[in-house]
Amino acid sequence: MHVLVIGANGTTGTMVVEKLAKSEQHLVKAMIRKTEQASKMEELGARPIIADLESEFDYALEDVNAVIFAAGSGPDTGADKTTAVDEEGAKKAVDYAKEKGIERFIMLSSVGADDPSVASDNETFHHYLQAKHNADEHLKQSGLDYTIVRPVGLEDEPAKGKITASKSLANKKGTITREDVATVLVESLLIDGLKNMSIEIENSDESDIVPALEKL
Ligand SMILES: NC(=O)c1ccc[n+]([C@@H]2O[C@H](COP(=O)([O-])OP(=O)(O)OC[C@H]3O[C@@H](n4cnc5c(N)ncnc54)[C@H](OP(=O)(O)O)[C@@H]3O)[C@@H](O)[C@H]2O)c1
């Protein structure tokens, strides 16, 4: 597939770009915000495109047939940026994808986004989960072939390669490496059984990543 990675310069996004570029099956376009990030993307084997989720960016979705959304405003910005990037930016990406007839849309979301009330005692976290929830619902209602990937807490450890994947994890307090999340996002593109599904993922000893996804 020809895949646009939104949030390509992020920690998880960069791993997604690298894995897509190394695979024989995909071409990669990397959406970044700054020109100085372009050479890193080229070195990884991706074609960079400069665009900002807070502006119009429909041109970034030209010539691709799949999108992986791995952007986020991060924990150090205020609620306004969470709304602008994680919610409105993601919704715009969905709308552009729909306009352009994109075949596949993979959304990196979070556990808790199905029910933000789980964080009703923490205003900032609740706002973040509500933004993710609203973006996910917009994608579900878009008619696009989507997969929403909701990891537990992210870690920067090396890949573990083994996960539990479920429609709803029994314990949502686990962890997962960003590298394994990146693998899930990339593999999800080509697994038809994941079309129009929301999945939760965590590291465990249960299964290699692809079989865990294929059995859902
Ligand atoms: N932390 C956790 O435990 C956890 C758990 C579950 C889910 N998640 C979700 O996982 C996602 C990825 O996490 P991560 O740590 O890999 O993220 P990250 O390193 O913070 O990367 C986020 C990326 O989004 C980009 N971005 C921010 N605002 C943008 C804008 N206006 N236009 C275009 N791009 C923009 C950033 O661009 P720059 O590089 O230019 O800054 C950055 O590349 C996040 O959405 C987060 O909500 C996190």
PDBQT file of the ligand as one rigid body, heavy atoms in Angstrom, charges set to zero:
ROOT
HETATM    1  N1  LIG A 301       1.937   7.731  26.510  1.00  0.00    +0.000 N 
HETATM    2  C1  LIG A 301       1.152   6.688  26.652  1.00  0.00    +0.000 C 
HETATM    3  O1  LIG A 301       1.285   5.891  27.596  1.00  0.00    +0.000 OA
HETATM    4  C2  LIG A 301       0.063   6.442  25.639  1.00  0.00    +0.000 A 
HETATM    5  C3  LIG A 301      -0.814   5.397  25.835  1.00  0.00    +0.000 A 
HETATM    6  C4  LIG A 301      -1.765   5.108  24.854  1.00  0.00    +0.000 A 
HETATM    7  C5  LIG A 301      -1.807   5.901  23.697  1.00  0.00    +0.000 A 
HETATM    8  N2  LIG A 301      -0.938   6.934  23.511  1.00  0.00    +0.000 N 
HETATM    9  C6  LIG A 301      -1.002   7.722  22.266  1.00  0.00    +0.000 C 
HETATM   10  O2  LIG A 301       0.018   7.304  21.393  1.00  0.00    +0.000 OA
HETATM   11  C7  LIG A 301       0.294   8.351  20.458  1.00  0.00    +0.000 C 
HETATM   12  C8  LIG A 301       1.770   8.379  20.086  1.00  0.00    +0.000 C 
HETATM   13  O3  LIG A 301       2.558   8.510  21.246  1.00  0.00    +0.000 OA
HETATM   14  P1  LIG A 301       4.096   8.922  21.119  1.00  0.00    +0.000 P 
HETATM   15  O4  LIG A 301       4.633   8.985  22.493  1.00  0.00    +0.000 OA
HETATM   16  O5  LIG A 301       4.766   8.143  20.056  1.00  0.00    +0.000 OA
HETATM   17  O6  LIG A 301       3.913  10.419  20.573  1.00  0.00    +0.000 OA
HETATM   18  P2  LIG A 301       4.993  11.563  20.344  1.00  0.00    +0.000 P 
HETATM   19  O7  LIG A 301       6.392  11.054  20.348  1.00  0.00    +0.000 OA
HETATM   20  O8  LIG A 301       4.663  12.688  21.285  1.00  0.00    +0.000 OA
HETATM   21  O9  LIG A 301       4.653  12.009  18.837  1.00  0.00    +0.000 OA
HETATM   22  C9  LIG A 301       3.541  12.755  18.531  1.00  0.00    +0.000 C 
HETATM   23  C10 LIG A 301       3.746  13.312  17.134  1.00  0.00    +0.000 C 
HETATM   24  O10 LIG A 301       2.606  14.123  16.808  1.00  0.00    +0.000 OA
HETATM   25  C11 LIG A 301       3.100  15.235  16.093  1.00  0.00    +0.000 C 
HETATM   26  N3  LIG A 301       2.216  16.380  16.163  1.00  0.00    +0.000 N 
HETATM   27  C12 LIG A 301       1.831  17.058  17.269  1.00  0.00    +0.000 A 
HETATM   28  N4  LIG A 301       1.073  18.115  16.913  1.00  0.00    +0.000 NA
HETATM   29  C13 LIG A 301       0.982  18.097  15.560  1.00  0.00    +0.000 A 
HETATM   30  C14 LIG A 301       0.375  18.929  14.599  1.00  0.00    +0.000 A 
HETATM   31  N5  LIG A 301      -0.315  20.027  14.952  1.00  0.00    +0.000 N 
HETATM   32  N6  LIG A 301       0.474  18.616  13.292  1.00  0.00    +0.000 NA
HETATM   33  C15 LIG A 301       1.189  17.505  12.905  1.00  0.00    +0.000 A 
HETATM   34  N7  LIG A 301       1.809  16.686  13.763  1.00  0.00    +0.000 NA
HETATM   35  C16 LIG A 301       1.705  16.981  15.079  1.00  0.00    +0.000 A 
HETATM   36  C17 LIG A 301       4.430  15.580  16.738  1.00  0.00    +0.000 C 
HETATM   37  O11 LIG A 301       5.181  16.370  15.855  1.00  0.00    +0.000 OA
HETATM   38  P3  LIG A 301       6.653  16.982  16.233  1.00  0.00    +0.000 P 
HETATM   39  O12 LIG A 301       7.585  15.813  16.131  1.00  0.00    +0.000 OA
HETATM   40  O13 LIG A 301       6.873  18.021  15.204  1.00  0.00    +0.000 OA
HETATM   41  O14 LIG A 301       6.535  17.520  17.628  1.00  0.00    +0.000 OA
HETATM   42  C18 LIG A 301       5.000  14.211  16.988  1.00  0.00    +0.000 C 
HETATM   43  O15 LIG A 301       5.753  13.781  15.881  1.00  0.00    +0.000 OA
HETATM   44  C19 LIG A 301      -0.224   9.637  21.097  1.00  0.00    +0.000 C 
HETATM   45  O16 LIG A 301      -1.314  10.103  20.346  1.00  0.00    +0.000 OA
HETATM   46  C20 LIG A 301      -0.727   9.217  22.449  1.00  0.00    +0.000 C 
HETATM   47  O17 LIG A 301      -1.916   9.878  22.770  1.00  0.00    +0.000 OA
HETATM   48  C21 LIG A 301      -0.008   7.204  24.464  1.00  0.00    +0.000 A 
ENDROOT
TORSDOF 0
